[in-house]
């Protein structure tokens, strides 16, 4: 008789044991659906904790005529992941929504509270909205559609997800490889950063760049005008290096998007009007007292004023700056020096004004501005 128990089956054939677990979960799902059809109001009244207890009861019933021992089905919710463990190696994570859809937020991608013995996990999902309560049950790794961030990166569950559509398919990594990787968050960040690049960087989750810097990240969001002068100067220079499109006088309003997103996501800094970084101060009307026929944009003054500081940063870059350049402005790495490439980009932006930018940077003339 013991040869037919799940532990004995595992020793002989892991695939057969996994199939036995799948059969157990299918039977559990059917028991729950049958009961929910008869008692919909009771199921809709359940709290999460009550639903977990109900699920344990049905799993134990499903153990009849199966290799699983009902006495080895335990509820451990609130202590570890997953919520329910059966026969040491099998887990069930119970999810519920009061709405009429099959999606929910799942567990942390790190799974730091995962029971060390559990190998196979199923999601038992209760949808209480709609005409009647309904249950679905699928392997955990088959229903993780994406990753979201609350206080830490967490999976998004979609119980109707099709084949090849999981986050693991998108990242080209298996669930087990990702969950056991000590650098799992770094891998997820890399994936979302690459997605941001492919989408013209119009997305920048706040947690995607943490590994680029050795400095700790503030838990608070700061306003730009609350920073010290030196910090504002350093950050403005970094923005000019990483997102030079913001310095294009002819660019559209979207040219400031990446600067805004980066300050918020990477530095937790809110700049209400990033445009002011480049345009505040008026247009240039005179150079060394000589009136210009055509006024020049303020950005030329900003480039000249910051040129020495930026040149020093690019000629002696920190590891943080190098990694950020690799992510956001890799074209700087394609030329002889990063400074030459940056100057080339700036010169291209203002060539329509017939200004020798390099000479202005060397001579540092006196500018007069319109009011």
N, C-alpha and C positions, 0 to 999 in steps of 0.2 A: 504493500500500500504506500509506503514511504517513497517508493520509486516514482510515484505519480505526483508527488508534491512539487511545487514550483522550484524549490531549492535544488532538488535532485535533477529536475529537468534542466536547470541552468548549467549544472555540471556537465551534462551530456551534450546539450545543444542550446546555445544562446538564442539562436533564431527561433527555435521552437518555444522557448520561454517568452520571448518578446511577443510572439503571436498569441500565446496564452494570455498575456497581459492585455493585448489589444482586444481579445475576445471578452475578457472581464469588463473592460471599459465600455464595449458595445452593449453588453448585457446591462450594465449599470445605467447607461444612457436610456435604454428602452424602458427600464423600470421607472426611472424618474419621469420620463415623458408620459407613460401610462398613468402614473399617479397624479401628475400635474394636470392632466386632462380631466380627471375626476374631481380634483380639489384645487382648482385654479386660485380661488381666493386665499386659501391657506398658503400656497407657494408665494403669491404676490405679497403676502404680509411678512415673509421671512426677512430677518436681518441677515447680514453676511455670515455672522457666527451661527445663526440658526440653520442657514442653508448648508454650511459645512457639516454640521451635525447630521442633518438629513442625508447628505451625500455619503457620509460614513455608514449610516444605516443601510442605504441602498447598495453600497459596495459590498458590505458584509452579506447581504442577501444574495448578491450576484456570485459570491464565493461558492455557493452550493453547486455541486456537480462541476467544480473547477479545481485546478491544482492549488488554488489559493486557500489559506486558512483564515477564516473570518476573525479569529482571535488575534491575528497578526496585522490587522488593519487598525492604524492608530492616527488620531487627530493630533497634530502638533502645531497647528496654526498659531501665529503670534510668537513662536519661538524660533522656528527655522523655516526654510524653503525646501520643498513645497508644503502645502497645507496638510496633506494626508500621505502617510507612508504605508505601503502594503508589502509584507514579507521582506523588509529591510532594503531591497534594491529597487523598488517601484514606487513612484510618487504621483500624486494627483494634486494639481493646483486648481482651486475652485474660484471661478470668477462669475460675477453677476452684474447685470445692468437692468435698471427699471424701465429702460427705453426699448424701442422696437428696432434694435440693430445688433449686429454680432461683433462689435468692436469694443475694446477696452484698453486701459493702460496695464501693462504686465509688470513683471519684476525687474529688478536692477540687472544690467548686463554683467555686472561684476559677480553677482550671486555669492556674496560673502557669507550669507547665512545658510547656504545650501547644505543639506545633510550629506556628509562625506561618503556615505554608502550608496545613496540613490543614483541609479544609472539611467533608467527610463522614466520620463515624466509625460503625463498627459494633462491637457487643459480640459477641465469639465466646466462648461460655460452655460450659465442660465440666462435666458432672455425673458424677462418678465413682461415686457411690453407686447403689443400686438393683440391678436384675438384671444390667445391663451399662452400661458408660460410654456417655454420650449427649451430643450437642452441639446447641446452638441458636444461632442468629445473628440479631440484629435491630439496627435503627438505634439508636444510643446514646440519643437523646432519647426513644425510645419505651419504654424499660425503667427509667427513673429513677422509682421509686415514692415516695420520700420522702427526707428528709435526716437524717443522724445526725451526732453529734459525737464524734470521737476527740480529736486535738489541734487539729483544725479541722473546720468543717462539710464533710461528704462525702455524696455521693449513696448511696442504697440501690438496688440493682439487683434487679429482679424480671422474669425473662425471660418469665413468663407473664402479664404485666400486660395488662389489657384496654384497649380504646380509651377515651380520656377519663379515664384513671386516673393519669396521670403527675403528678409534683410540679408540673410546669409547667402542667398543666391546673388543678390545685388553686389555684395562685398566679395564674392567668390571665396568664401571661407565656410567651413562647416561649423555648426553650432557648438559641437564639443571642442573644436580647436579654438574657437573664440572665447568660450567660457573658461577654458583652462589656461589661456594665454595671460601671463602676468602684465602684459602691456595691452590688454584688450581695449581700454579707453583710448589709448594712443591710436590704435588701428581704426577705431570708429571715427576719431577726429580726422585722421588722414582721409578716410572715405568721404566724409561730409565736406572737408575742405576742397577735395578734388571736384565734388559735385558743384561747389560754389564757383570754382574756376570754370567749369563747363557751362554754368548758367550765367556767365559774365559777371560772377562775383556779386550778384544781387541778393545773395543770402549769406549770412555770417553768424551762425549760432554762437552764443556767448562763450561756450566752453570749448571751441574747436582749436584754440591756439595756445593752450596753457603750457604745452611741452616746449614751446619755443623759447621760454625764458626761465632762468634760474630764480628770478624774483618771485615772491609770493604774490598771489592775487588778492586784491581787496575784496572783502565781502560786501562793501558798500559802494553805491553808485555816487559819483561826485559830479558837480557842475564845473564846467571849464573855468569860469571866473573865480572859483574857490581855490584854484591851484596857485602855487608860487610862480613868480616870473620865470625862474629857471626851468621849472617843469613844463610850463606852457611853451617856452622856447624850444626845448628838446622835443616835445611831442609834435609841435608844428613842423619842425625840420624833418622828423620821421614821416609825417604825412606827406610832405613835399617830395620826399624820396620814394615812398611806396606807391603813392597815387598821383603822379604828375599830371594826369588828365584834368585834375581840378585847377591846374594853372593855365589851362588853355583858354585865352580870352574869348575864343569863338565857340567854345563848347556849350552844349545845352545844359539845362538845369540838373540833369542826371549825373553830371560830372562830379558832383559833391557826394553822391550816394556812398561810395566805398569809403571815403574818409569818415563820414558819419557813422557807418556801420562798424568800422574798425575801432574807432575811439570808444564806442559803446561796448563792443564785444570783447575787445582785447584789453582795454584799460578801464572799463566800467566808468567812462566819462561821457557826460551828456553835453554836447555843444549845440545850443538852441539854433544857431544860425552859422553853419560852417562857412558859408559864403563870405562872412565878414573877415575870416582869416586871410583872405586873398584880395579883397576889394576895399576894405575899410581904409579911409585916409584920402580918398579922392584920386582923380587922374593927375598924371604928371603934365604940368604946363610949361615948366622951364627946366633946363639943365645947365647948371653953373651960371644961372642968371639969364641965359639966352632963351627967349620965348620960342616955343615950338609951333610950327605951322599946324600940326595935328597932335592933339593930346594923346598921351600914351597911357595904357592901362596901369593901374596900381600894382598889378602882379609883377611888373618889371622891377619896381622898387623892392618888392618882397624877395624876389630872386637875388637881386644884388645884395640886399641887406643880409640875407641868410647864406650867401655863397661861401664865405670863409668857414662858417660853422658846419655847413653841409659837406664841404670838401674835406674837412678834418674827419667827420664821421665816416665818409666813404673811403678815405685813405687808411683809416685805422678803425675798421668796423668791429663792433662787438659780435660775439657769436649770435646773440639775439637778433641783431640787425641783419646779419648774413642770412639767417634762416627765414626772416621775414621777407627779405628781398627775393629769396628763392620762391617763396609762396606767392608774392603779390606783384613783384616787378622784376622777373628774371631776365628781362632784356638788358638790365644793367650789367649782367655777368657775361654778355656776349662780346664786349669790346676789349680794348687794351686796358682801360681802367674804368671803374664804376663812375668816377667823377666825370670822365670824358663822355661816357654814355648818357649820364644825367644831363650834362650841359647840352649835348646834342638834341635831346628831347625838348628841353626848354627853348633852345634856339629855333627849333622847327615850329613851335607853337607861336612864336612872336615874329616870324620872318616877314609877315605881311606888313609890319610896321617899319621895315627897313632899318632895323636897329642892330648894331654890332654888340650883341649881349656880352661876348667875351671881353671886349674892350671896356664896357661899363663895369664889369666885375673887377677888372684890374685897376681901373682909374678911380672907382668909387666917387663919381661926381656928386655934386649937391643938387638934389631935386627940389622943385617947388611944386606944390599941389593945389588943385582947384578946391574951393570950399563948397 
